[in-house]
Every structure is written in structure tokens, then in C-alpha cells.
Amino acid sequence: MKIEVKVPSPGESITEVQIASWLVEDGAHVEKDDEIVEIDSDKATLSINAEDSGALKIQVEEGETVEVGAVIATIDTDAEGKKKEKPEKEEKDAGEAAEEKTEDKKQDSSGKKEEKEKAPEPKKEKTSKEQEEKEWHVSPLARKLMEENEISQEEFLEFFKRYRVSKADVEHYLGNQDSSEGRQKPSGDGAEVLPGDWQGTRDSERSQMSTLRKKLSKRLVAVKNETAMLTTFNEVDMKPIMDIRSKYKEKFKETHGVSLGFMSFFTKAVTKALALYPSVNSQIEGDEIVMNHYADIGIAVSAPKGLVVPILRNAENMSLAEIESNIKDMAKRARNNKITLDEMTGGTFTITNGGVFGSMLSTPIINPPQSAILGMHNIVDRPVAIDGKVEIRPVMYVALSYDHRIIDGKDSVGFLYKIKEMLEDPAKLLLGGMSPEQKLLNL
């Protein structure tokens, strides 16, 4: 029996998708529920699983655009298909095992088994952290980014083990690597090219823009053309937050099973500030203003196919531990293309963190139909005036881009300043943005 593999509907209003990559070869055997193909829609990258076991027959090539509901492959449940060949090493080991078994059965005239010469045991290679790091060649900036996002070396390598090598990857390797020593090919004068050096040519290459990237491009241009977008800036003294993290990070992880990061403080501060400045949490629909009485916070996450923004529903009701746990889970699934469309739909406000890439300052673009977005940046020691004296403090510049059609300048500046106040005095996060004295006096 042949089962048709059809393109499922990725979401409302989506009529076509692009075949991103086939995860198995044409004619290969697949098991039920195996992931067989990835498709790009204008919102996300999704995978399609096999409905049954059998031989896969591919009918649509990678890069082609097809309509939702179209048949892109068939699975013949009566055919075996091409199974994966066993590695040569396994076959060799099996042969050696059989040979040993035969040798053991042989006996000399006295009834004793012939003794087989024992081969010297292979020396165990060192697996020290220093050697692993040397083999990895991880740059300091990349290592810092991995640590901040809690990405282990094993998790990172596992991702690339699942990466499907394309023809372009092989051509890139052949064009830039020395097959014997794994180094870049020397330039024309015979000098060796050190890692990181770029030897320019007159060549260029073209690649098809993904459906997700095309849609993103249109939306970004539309935001610039259809909104009255402005950006206001401020700076935050991060020392109070950093002191809390240094003092309680071990106890926090032991208690809640998740690390204490900066994003939870910012998310909590945003939810408190949105309650004080509701216009920042609203949006325009036609000739109406929709005022949201909840905080669904979008957290921008960098994924292999591009930027995605999964949503923390009702973040105003979450504790710091719940925020950290949800962000960690979403980031991990986003990197593995496991985020669903429902998890990225909606949202009343977005936070993006360019600081993990080293950004000092930027003007983030609003994520429609939302009316504002907060941009975080890197933390740098800077001289600041404290009680009339110059001190060195860890400072982060923050930016709020907003739609001036619905948010007045007073509200945008006040909103961002309130976030600054709560981060510099974290006790205010417990008191709705008020100081203990204001709460006591009910001011």
C-alpha cells in the first residue's frame, strides 16, 4: 500500500510552503514517526513525520515551492527500501569476533586450546578539557555566548551531527581545506593561510531566499512604512542585579533547577511597567485601539533558519524561576526547530537581546501588530557619577522602539525609566514599581 505524504497546513492564512531539506534519501527505508522532511513557511520551519514504515519515494525536490495539501512524496509500506549500510568498522569487528570464535574451537593433540597472541591494548587518548578545547577551536566570544545561553559542548556537537550535509557544504570544504592537514589552502605564492584569514576571489554565489526570510523582509519594510516608529534610550546600572546573581545563583539553581539570568529580571520589570503604562501594551486594529490586560511577552531567539519570537503567555503571573525555565526550554527547542506556530502567535510586547552578540546600542524594529519592543545590549564597565564621585559600574544601554501613533513620548520615556528604576532597585519588583516608602505611605 502506498501512503501519500502531503503538506500539512502550518497555520491560518498560509497557502504555500518551500521544501527546505529532505532528511532521508530517495528510496530509503523509513520507520513510522521518523522525521523525513523540513518545510519553510512564512512563519517557521516545520518537520513532517512518516505516517508508517516503508520505502520513501520523493516527488518534489528541495527548494521548490508547493501549495498546502500537495503530495510531495509517497511511502510504500510493502517495500523494504534501501537500509542504512553498516559501518565498515562494525563489519570488521564482527569478522574478528567470528575469527576468534573459530580459533577458540581449535585444539591441539593434547586437547588443549591453542593460545592466541594477545594484541597490545590501544592507548587511551587523553580527554582533558584543555585538549577538547584545542580540538574545538572555540573563540572566546563564541564560548561566552554558549555559557550565557547554557549551551553545552555536547549539545552543540549533537546539533551538528543532525545537520544534513549539502552539496554546497562539500564544495565549500573542498575549496577551503587542505585534505591532508585540514588547513586552508595556501595562496598563489605558496604561503600558508592561517585560520581566520580571508583570501578574496572574484567568485560569487547565489542561493534561493527562504520563504521565512522573504516574509520577514516584507514585514520589516512594512513596519518602517506603516508605523510612526521612534526610539528612546536610557542606561541601567547593572550592579544591583549582578550582586543578587553572584550571591544567590548557586542556591537558586539548587532550588529551582535552572540558572538565574538577566532576562528574568527584565521580563518581570517589563510586566510591572506595562501595568503602569497600558498604552505600551496596546495595539491598533483598523480604527480601533485594543488595550490588553495581560502581558504575553515575546522573547527573540536566534534559530538556525533565522530569528523567531516564542511567547511567554501571562508572564505577569510568572516567578523569576518560571520565566527562566520557560525561556531555556523555548530557546533549546527553537535551536532544534521544534517551536510550534501557536507558541509564536500573538504577543503584546517583545524583548530582544543583541548584547549576547556584543551590541552596544541599537534601534530594534517593532514586531507587528505590537506597538513597542525593548532592546537589551552588552554590559560594559563605564565611569558613572555616584553621590558626586566617579565610580566604575557595569552599565547596559537599553532602547525602546515604539509606535508614536498610539504611544506618546511621555509614556514611552516613563515606561523605559520605570524599567531602569526597578532594575537598579530590585525591591521595587515586589512592590509594583514603588519604593518601600511609597508603598508604606500608599503614594
Steps between C-alpha positions, in 0.01 A plus 500: 500500500622848414446786743511856370709754691313829479597849615302576818363847569766684705247759615216727409543707180804298384436358151844386386830375642853432377670161523799586716680165518434129474630323809513158327604395152268402216419130523622470859317302765324707765340398827167627626526848661849562353556860392533490121488859376520860620277769349535878518186709540487877535491459878717204596685185393305181569571130452272227363506149649440170324150360558619141457811292429612429145696623198493875437453634146574874473292694245601862572859624506655723765445871447169459314190687618180298532147567617362379832346155448724408207652151483877522532586131548358151546581219743469144367422289807547176303856586396807484721696783341873558527616443854798674649821310444690389805822691557812325379635500855201300627541241221868470579430451868241233419752319279767511768253366755411207274870430440568498873211258552648264236844523658358412840345182360835377367684270739843338481564124527511514881149643510616847602389813316756683296593824666452808291745780519348791686514823307621798699214711627466833322609795704215705636497849364494785743164666538602793712307824475805678355535244219127514421509878482807484276323264260186713513665831409223696673556875499470687834192690376331178385580328832356794694183488289467125563540548874246783514244286317594184694601304191730209582768375262320166471170670411673720241675204334180294507323772302762487224490120498136531394585768243447376144813554292418655163692518173589862577657393831723246329601748229581757769718243677683400183560863410633608838661199665825312455399132490810377679522742791155661516638850444403764250673473166801721447474806284662532159847586634513180705457670839278314747170670582443516872154420641283811489685658207285567197642465152259693279416388146279633219251218551146540632216264572122521502251320722123498511351721771293290739127559540560603861764755398278641222208547735726653764637747245153613400389541861807705597449738208129522579573596862726785388241623248180452699595609853629823650791323667726686742761377747584628847813399693622473857773332700474253787749446782507120509698468825196430725381219270850359463547504879178303544606246239845460655354451847211267421574332164616170652209483747256602224619223268498245783143598595342549158722293270569792265761776488416857599553726198436863412202432274270405788566832676431695179186300425364554850584872485324528162181339632492739798564802277227393253246511783601862568510601129221297330532687169835322445311171528235594243475477122309645206244296308342702222355811661496346849750484784516159670608527866637169634456420869765228497869484411592245233871569461684396185864404552707529180712187450759437232424171318681324211244628245484855641353697787189358668294651781331243727250641750487484880125494568386700803857579601362738764398195705837323476777491759863559400561124508201432274616766255854359488373144457263594216762710319756219522252248364389729215856588401602135489202398287545802273859395426369153408209639293245352741307821575137481385308778327261533794796576726604788274155642435374806684705693752445849637863608546843373390846493659809451286856462628769607256747514787576130471658578161693800634264782399554825691192684371231446238150606392291179499211474253148452634348154464152570350221525602669590828575864575836481676816294544779515760860455391764375745871540430837396635619587850817708510688657791457877467581802720185639663435767762383354835434752783731751337782250446609317185468122529538214255169315462370228265263694273255381236343730242133420436278614214123514458364524148132595493218597266439872557150470354381330817774564761581856602856607570421552868380141538790349306765688700319432828465130419871458425602705805277285723680189373831667581378582855387146573822343370716738701285439811369141466285534815261706286428189293311366802313825557360571154775745414461696825766557764437352850430853627245569224330167571491571871354847448266375224623768264 
